[in-house]
Amino acid sequence: MTEYGRGEGSEPWHPEDPYGDGGWEGQQAHADQQSPYGGQPQHYPQQQPQYDNGGWGDGQQAAYGQAQQQYPQHDGQYDQHQQYNQQQYNQQQYDQQQHQQYDEQGYHGQQQSYDQNGNGWATGTQAQVPYQADPSDPYGQQAAAYGAGQQDYYGSPDAYPPPEPPSRRRAEPEPQIDWDPGPDQGEHAFFAGDDDSEDDSDDPKGGRGDRRGRGDKGGKSGKKRKSGCACLVVLLVFGGGTAGVGYFGYQFYQNRFGAAPDYAGDGTSEMVTVQVPKGAGGYAIGRLLKDAGVVKSVDAFVSAQEQNPKGKAIQAGAYLLKKEMSAESAVVMMLDRKSQNNVLVAPGLRNLNVYKRIDEKLDLASGTTKKIAEKKYKSLGLPSWANDNEDIKDPLEGFLYPGTYPAAKGMKPETVLKEMVAQAAETYGKYDLEAKAKALKLDNPLQVITVASLVQAEGKTEDDYRKMAEVVYNRLNLANPETYGLLQFDSTFNYLKNESDIRISESEIKSNKDPYNTYTNKGLPPGPIDNPGDVALKAALNPTDDGWYYFVATDGLKTTEFAKTHAEFLRLKDKFDASTGS
């Protein structure tokens, strides 16, 4: 028997026929039932028991450790034509294509043995007779006869098949593939399906000897499934890429050539306040409006602003607008002063007027902002050199810088005032006022602002401002031969009176000794008398040097004429009296 163990065969073993089928001559013998030895019965001489490793018996296989069947010592002949028991072998024929298997019904509990009386092979239930083990047999100490506790190596699905004689062996089929990758290319694992060819097989009949697993239809189906999945992935990738390119291409076209998204109409009844900071351009304003829900897109507002001839006139400030307006309607509404929730501080405007405007915009009681200014002025961000005189009537005078500031209902007065003071501090910080004050023979930066406020109050045109600044500096000189240090400006007296009257009696002026009355007090007033603008400030920093000491508004309104001597001043005064009828 072989090392794998083998069940009982169907034919007796022959020394020259180790496979039990008569070899190449035995196959012919089966065809005509003639002996391969010329039809003569063969004589077998007496033989000693010897080890048979895997011979085939006629109906019985020798077990491990069991000696080969010994033939009888008499001259009995082996009858080749002797047939097996018809009751057990009627349905068994030798098949050249496969090994003969035992019929469980016919051979259950039954084995064949050789009749020692020379009667050939017999059947029946007989026990195996153990033989003395061959010392040279490595398997001699193993278990006894076949079927007596020996493990059946062919009973499991994973067992190897028994060896086949050469005439029965079939050539192993060549592996088949669904696609020929070519002589210079390998099949990529992504499309092959080899990774799952073994793992996907759950057939319990297919052991390690099953040679159909590599090329059967199941393998082809796995490859087809892999290929189908791969094609689906490729299709999705290309489809997604095409959709993405189309989407972004459409967006690019809309952004470059299409109309910007926009609302229609004049908006809803819901109102919203939008604060536009100083220096904001069209795109910045558009973003503010879009975030507030006024317009639908920034580009729509920018386009509408460019198409409106006055669109560039939109300035910083607070605007009361409707929600969901068309961009065109938003531009028109922002240009309407009624929609502007702003406080405008004009150059030369006094603080009392500014406070009044803030109260109106914030819908506060009259005088509310003035009280807050007097109480919280130190926390509003004044420069350190401000408010250096106890005679100053309003510490914030001259520091509510001219401009437009948001002032919508719901805001606090101190918020509006703080923004104005911050703008003044930023602007004044651009100039080296301390150095300028020394160069102009002034005591501190605050006096520079005071001079600018006088120029702003007395000047009529920009051409007058520099001459007016020279008049101030010349009169401040105590040694001047004309006024001897007296300014004699009506604007300072009107400030303390909170008036703007150019007709002041001489007796009234001379009787008032207030520090802001420059007719009775030499030098500058304690502080600014208004909020000067850029032009007046620059003029105060760069006066003319022509020797001017006097000026008269000869028409009482717009025309200001200057004089260097007192005699010239008197002629200008007569001209003024004639034009006003006084």
PyMOL commands that set and color helices and strands:
alter all, ss='L'
color gray80, all
select helices_A, chain A and resi 23-32+86-89+104-107+166-168+189-192+194-196+217-256+282-291+298-307+311-313+327-335+337-339+351-361+368-379+413-429+433-439+445-458+462-476+490-497+506-511+534-541+566-580
alter helices_A, ss='H'
color red, helices_A
select strands_A, chain A and resi 111-114+121-124+271-276+317-322+342-345+403-406+550-552+561-563
alter strands_A, ss='S'
color yellow, strands_A
deselect
rebuild
show_as cartoon
